[in-house]
Amino acid sequence: LSLGVIRWLTGHENLHYGLWDGLEVTAENLGRAQKAYTDLLFDQLPEGSLRILDIGGGAGETAARLLALGHSVEIVIPSEQLAERCRANAPGATVHECRFEDFTGEGPYDLCLFSESFQYIALDYGLKRCLDLLVPGGQVLLADCFRTGDERTADGKRATGGGHKIERFRDELEGLPYTLLHEADITERVAPSIDLEQAFYNVLGSGFSMVQANF
C-alpha cells in the first residue's frame, strides 16, 4: 500500500508487513499488526545502547522507535520522498540519501538492520559490506522475503513473493565469517498482510468499475 494510504489507515507511516497473531485481518488492525512485527524485530536487538545503521529505513518509523529506546541511528534510503519523511519522523537520526551500494560511511556500527530491504541489494554485496561497517562482534539483523522455489498458487501461477533465493543466501552466508544467532520463518504470520493489500485493491478496482459504468 502507498505511504498516503498507510497514513490514512493507521495514523503512521509504517511501510512494513504486519504480524497477525491473534488479530482479525482488517484494515482497522493493520497498525497493531505492524507494531507487533516491529516488537518481534526488536526482541532480537543486542542489549545496551547501540549505534545502528538502518538500511532502507522506509519512512523513518522504525528509526523513531529505536531512537526512543536510546539508540543512535543512521538511515540509508535512496528515495528523495522517503528521505524527507525519515527526517520528519525521526529527526534525531542522520539520513543518508543514497543507495546502500553508494554509501561511503565507515561507522563503526554495532548493528546493521535490514527490515524488508535486503531483497533490493545485490546478494554478493550486502553482507560483505556490513563486515566493513561493523565493530568486532557487531551484528546484522535481517528480516525479509526469500524465495524457496515453491512459490506457486493452486492453479500453477507464481504466487506473490520476492527476494533472493534462500539457498543462494545460505551459500553466501556460509562463505562469510558470520555466526547465525537466530533464524525464524514467520511467513504464515505475516502472509495476511498480502491478503489485506489485495482486498484493498479489489475494492478500489470495483469502485473504478462502477464509476466507469455510470459514464
C-alpha positions as a Markdown table, in Angstrom:
| # | Residue | x | y | z |
|---|---|---|---|---|
| 1 | Leu | 0.0 | 0.0 | 0.0 |
| 2 | Ser | 1.1 | 3.6 | -0.6 |
| 3 | Leu | 2.5 | 5.8 | 2.1 |
| 4 | Gly | -0.5 | 8.1 | 1.9 |
| 5 | Val | -3.0 | 5.2 | 2.3 |
| 6 | Ile | -1.0 | 3.7 | 5.2 |
| 7 | Arg | -1.0 | 7.1 | 6.9 |
| 8 | Trp | -4.8 | 7.4 | 6.3 |
| 9 | Leu | -5.5 | 3.9 | 7.7 |
| 10 | Thr | -3.2 | 3.8 | 10.7 |
| 11 | Gly | -2.1 | 7.4 | 11.5 |
| 12 | His | 1.5 | 6.4 | 11.0 |
| 13 | Glu | 3.9 | 5.9 | 8.0 |
| 14 | Asn | 4.9 | 2.3 | 8.7 |
| 15 | Leu | 5.6 | 0.5 | 5.4 |
| 16 | His | 6.3 | -2.9 | 6.8 |
| 17 | Tyr | 4.2 | -6.0 | 6.9 |
| 18 | Gly | 2.1 | -6.8 | 9.9 |
| 19 | Leu | 2.4 | -9.8 | 12.3 |
| 20 | Trp | -1.2 | -11.0 | 12.6 |
| 21 | Asp | -1.0 | -13.3 | 15.7 |
| 22 | Gly | -4.5 | -13.3 | 17.2 |
| 23 | Leu | -5.7 | -10.3 | 15.1 |
| 24 | Glu | -8.6 | -10.3 | 12.7 |
| 25 | Val | -7.3 | -9.4 | 9.2 |
| 26 | Thr | -8.9 | -6.0 | 8.8 |
| 27 | Ala | -7.7 | -2.5 | 7.9 |
| 28 | Glu | -8.5 | -1.4 | 11.4 |
| 29 | Asn | -5.9 | -3.8 | 12.8 |
| 30 | Leu | -3.1 | -3.0 | 10.4 |
| 31 | Gly | -1.4 | -0.6 | 12.7 |
| 32 | Arg | -1.5 | -3.1 | 15.6 |
| 33 | Ala | -0.1 | -5.8 | 13.3 |
| 34 | Gln | 2.7 | -3.6 | 12.1 |
| 35 | Lys | 3.6 | -2.7 | 15.7 |
| 36 | Ala | 3.7 | -6.4 | 16.6 |
| 37 | Tyr | 6.1 | -7.0 | 13.7 |
| 38 | Thr | 8.4 | -4.3 | 14.9 |
| 39 | Asp | 8.2 | -5.6 | 18.5 |
| 40 | Leu | 9.3 | -9.1 | 17.3 |
| 41 | Leu | 12.2 | -7.5 | 15.4 |
| 42 | Phe | 13.3 | -5.5 | 18.4 |
| 43 | Asp | 13.3 | -8.7 | 20.5 |
| 44 | Gln | 16.4 | -9.6 | 18.6 |
| 45 | Leu | 18.3 | -6.5 | 19.4 |
| 46 | Pro | 21.5 | -6.9 | 21.4 |
| 47 | Glu | 21.5 | -5.4 | 24.9 |
| 48 | Gly | 22.8 | -1.9 | 25.6 |
| 49 | Ser | 22.8 | 1.4 | 23.7 |
| 50 | Leu | 23.6 | 0.7 | 20.1 |
| 51 | Arg | 24.9 | 2.6 | 17.1 |
| 52 | Ile | 22.6 | 1.3 | 14.4 |
| 53 | Leu | 22.7 | 1.6 | 10.6 |
| 54 | Asp | 19.1 | 1.2 | 9.3 |
| 55 | Ile | 19.5 | 0.2 | 5.7 |
| 56 | Gly | 16.4 | 1.0 | 3.6 |
| 57 | Gly | 14.7 | 2.7 | 6.5 |
| 58 | Gly | 11.3 | 3.3 | 4.9 |
| 59 | Ala | 9.6 | 6.5 | 6.2 |
| 60 | Gly | 11.6 | 6.5 | 9.5 |
| 61 | Glu | 9.0 | 4.9 | 11.8 |
| 62 | Thr | 11.4 | 2.1 | 12.9 |
| 63 | Ala | 14.2 | 4.6 | 13.4 |
| 64 | Ala | 12.0 | 6.8 | 15.5 |
| 65 | Arg | 11.2 | 3.8 | 17.8 |
| 66 | Leu | 14.9 | 2.9 | 18.0 |
| 67 | Leu | 15.8 | 6.5 | 19.0 |
| 68 | Ala | 13.1 | 6.4 | 21.7 |
| 69 | Leu | 14.8 | 3.4 | 23.1 |
| 70 | Gly | 18.1 | 5.3 | 23.4 |
| 71 | His | 19.9 | 4.0 | 20.4 |
| 72 | Ser | 21.9 | 6.1 | 17.9 |
| 73 | Val | 20.5 | 5.7 | 14.3 |
| 74 | Glu | 21.7 | 6.4 | 10.8 |
| 75 | Ile | 19.4 | 5.7 | 7.9 |
| 76 | Val | 20.4 | 4.8 | 4.3 |
| 77 | Ile | 17.5 | 5.5 | 1.9 |
| 78 | Pro | 17.7 | 6.1 | -1.8 |
| 79 | Ser | 14.3 | 7.7 | -2.3 |
| 80 | Glu | 14.1 | 11.5 | -2.0 |
| 81 | Gln | 10.5 | 11.3 | -0.8 |
| 82 | Leu | 11.2 | 8.7 | 1.9 |
| 83 | Ala | 14.4 | 10.5 | 3.0 |
| 84 | Glu | 12.2 | 13.6 | 3.6 |
| 85 | Arg | 9.8 | 11.5 | 5.7 |
| 86 | Cys | 12.7 | 10.0 | 7.6 |
| 87 | Arg | 13.9 | 13.4 | 8.6 |
| 88 | Ala | 10.4 | 14.4 | 9.7 |
| 89 | Asn | 9.5 | 11.2 | 11.5 |
| 90 | Ala | 13.0 | 10.5 | 13.1 |
| 91 | Pro | 14.6 | 14.0 | 13.5 |
| 92 | Gly | 17.3 | 12.5 | 15.8 |
| 93 | Ala | 18.6 | 10.2 | 13.0 |
| 94 | Thr | 21.2 | 11.0 | 10.4 |
| 95 | Val | 19.8 | 10.4 | 7.0 |
| 96 | His | 22.0 | 9.3 | 4.0 |
| 97 | Glu | 20.0 | 9.8 | 0.8 |
| 98 | Cys | 21.7 | 7.2 | -1.4 |
| 99 | Arg | 21.7 | 3.5 | -2.3 |
| 100 | Phe | 23.5 | 1.2 | 0.1 |
| 101 | Glu | 25.9 | 0.4 | -2.7 |
| 102 | Asp | 26.9 | 4.1 | -2.8 |
| 103 | Phe | 27.0 | 4.6 | 1.0 |
| 104 | Thr | 30.5 | 5.9 | 1.9 |
| 105 | Gly | 30.1 | 5.9 | 5.7 |
| 106 | Glu | 32.6 | 3.9 | 7.8 |
| 107 | Gly | 30.8 | 3.5 | 11.1 |
| 108 | Pro | 31.7 | 1.5 | 13.0 |
| 109 | Tyr | 28.2 | 0.3 | 13.9 |
| 110 | Asp | 27.0 | -2.2 | 16.5 |
| 111 | Leu | 24.2 | -3.3 | 14.3 |
| 112 | Cys | 23.2 | -3.3 | 10.6 |
| 113 | Leu | 19.4 | -3.5 | 10.2 |
| 114 | Phe | 17.6 | -4.7 | 7.1 |
| 115 | Ser | 13.9 | -4.7 | 7.6 |
| 116 | Glu | 12.3 | -5.8 | 4.3 |
| 117 | Ser | 15.1 | -4.1 | 2.4 |
| 118 | Phe | 17.8 | -6.7 | 1.8 |
| 119 | Gln | 15.9 | -8.1 | -1.2 |
| 120 | Tyr | 16.8 | -4.9 | -3.1 |
| 121 | Ile | 20.5 | -5.2 | -2.6 |
| 122 | Ala | 22.9 | -7.4 | -4.6 |
| 123 | Leu | 23.3 | -10.6 | -2.7 |
| 124 | Asp | 27.1 | -10.7 | -3.2 |
| 125 | Tyr | 27.4 | -7.2 | -1.8 |
| 126 | Gly | 25.1 | -6.6 | 1.2 |
| 127 | Leu | 26.6 | -9.0 | 3.8 |
| 128 | Lys | 30.1 | -8.4 | 2.7 |
| 129 | Arg | 29.7 | -4.6 | 3.0 |
| 130 | Cys | 28.3 | -5.0 | 6.5 |
| 131 | Leu | 31.6 | -6.7 | 7.6 |
| 132 | Asp | 33.4 | -3.4 | 6.8 |
| 133 | Leu | 30.9 | -1.3 | 8.8 |
| 134 | Leu | 30.5 | -3.4 | 12.0 |
| 135 | Val | 32.6 | -3.3 | 15.2 |
| 136 | Pro | 34.2 | -6.6 | 16.2 |
| 137 | Gly | 31.3 | -8.7 | 17.4 |
| 138 | Gly | 28.8 | -6.5 | 15.7 |
| 139 | Gln | 25.6 | -8.0 | 14.3 |
| 140 | Val | 23.3 | -8.0 | 11.3 |
| 141 | Leu | 19.6 | -8.1 | 11.9 |
| 142 | Leu | 17.7 | -9.1 | 8.7 |
| 143 | Ala | 14.0 | -9.6 | 8.3 |
| 144 | Asp | 12.9 | -10.1 | 4.7 |
| 145 | Cys | 11.2 | -12.2 | 2.0 |
| 146 | Phe | 13.1 | -15.0 | 0.4 |
| 147 | Arg | 12.2 | -17.3 | -2.5 |
| 148 | Thr | 12.2 | -21.1 | -2.0 |
| 149 | Gly | 11.3 | -22.2 | -5.5 |
| 150 | Asp | 7.8 | -23.3 | -4.5 |
| 151 | Glu | 6.0 | -20.0 | -4.9 |
| 152 | Arg | 3.1 | -21.3 | -6.9 |
| 153 | Thr | -0.7 | -21.0 | -6.4 |
| 154 | Ala | -3.1 | -23.9 | -6.8 |
| 155 | Asp | -3.6 | -23.1 | -10.4 |
| 156 | Gly | 0.1 | -23.1 | -11.2 |
| 157 | Lys | 0.7 | -19.4 | -11.3 |
| 158 | Arg | 3.6 | -17.7 | -9.5 |
| 159 | Ala | 2.4 | -16.6 | -6.0 |
| 160 | Thr | 3.1 | -13.1 | -4.6 |
| 161 | Gly | 6.6 | -13.0 | -3.3 |
| 162 | Gly | 10.1 | -11.7 | -3.9 |
| 163 | Gly | 13.6 | -11.5 | -2.5 |
| 164 | His | 16.7 | -13.6 | -3.1 |
| 165 | Lys | 16.6 | -17.3 | -3.4 |
| 166 | Ile | 17.0 | -18.7 | 0.1 |
| 167 | Glu | 19.6 | -21.4 | -0.9 |
| 168 | Arg | 21.8 | -18.7 | -2.6 |
| 169 | Phe | 21.5 | -16.6 | 0.5 |
| 170 | Arg | 22.5 | -19.5 | 2.7 |
| 171 | Asp | 25.5 | -20.2 | 0.4 |
| 172 | Glu | 26.6 | -16.6 | 0.6 |
| 173 | Leu | 26.2 | -16.6 | 4.4 |
| 174 | Glu | 28.3 | -19.8 | 4.8 |
| 175 | Gly | 31.1 | -18.2 | 2.9 |
| 176 | Leu | 31.5 | -15.3 | 5.2 |
| 177 | Pro | 32.7 | -15.0 | 8.8 |
| 178 | Tyr | 29.2 | -14.7 | 10.4 |
| 179 | Thr | 27.7 | -16.8 | 13.2 |
| 180 | Leu | 24.0 | -17.4 | 12.9 |
| 181 | Leu | 22.4 | -16.5 | 16.2 |
| 182 | His | 18.7 | -16.8 | 15.4 |
| 183 | Glu | 16.5 | -17.8 | 12.4 |
| 184 | Ala | 12.7 | -17.9 | 12.2 |
| 185 | Asp | 10.2 | -18.4 | 9.4 |
| 186 | Ile | 7.3 | -16.1 | 10.0 |
| 187 | Thr | 5.7 | -16.5 | 6.6 |
| 188 | Glu | 2.3 | -17.6 | 7.8 |
| 189 | Arg | 2.2 | -14.9 | 10.5 |
| 190 | Val | 2.7 | -12.0 | 8.0 |
| 191 | Ala | 1.0 | -13.5 | 5.0 |
| 192 | Pro | -2.4 | -11.9 | 5.8 |
| 193 | Ser | -0.8 | -8.5 | 5.0 |
| 194 | Ile | -0.7 | -9.6 | 1.4 |
| 195 | Asp | -4.4 | -10.7 | 1.6 |
| 196 | Leu | -5.3 | -7.4 | 3.1 |
| 197 | Glu | -3.5 | -5.5 | 0.4 |
| 198 | Gln | -5.1 | -7.5 | -2.4 |
| 199 | Ala | -8.6 | -7.0 | -0.8 |
| 200 | Phe | -8.0 | -3.2 | -0.7 |
| 201 | Tyr | -7.1 | -3.1 | -4.4 |
| 202 | Asn | -10.1 | -5.3 | -5.3 |
| 203 | Val | -12.4 | -2.8 | -3.5 |
| 204 | Leu | -10.6 | 0.1 | -5.3 |
| 205 | Gly | -10.9 | -1.7 | -8.6 |
| 206 | Ser | -14.6 | -2.3 | -8.1 |
| 207 | Gly | -15.1 | 1.3 | -7.3 |
| 208 | Phe | -13.5 | 2.4 | -10.5 |
| 209 | Ser | -15.5 | -0.1 | -12.5 |
| 210 | Met | -18.8 | 1.3 | -11.0 |
| 211 | Val | -17.7 | 4.8 | -11.9 |
| 212 | Gln | -16.9 | 3.9 | -15.4 |
| 213 | Ala | -20.2 | 2.0 | -15.8 |
| 214 | Asn | -22.1 | 5.2 | -15.0 |
| 215 | Phe | -20.3 | 7.4 | -17.5 |
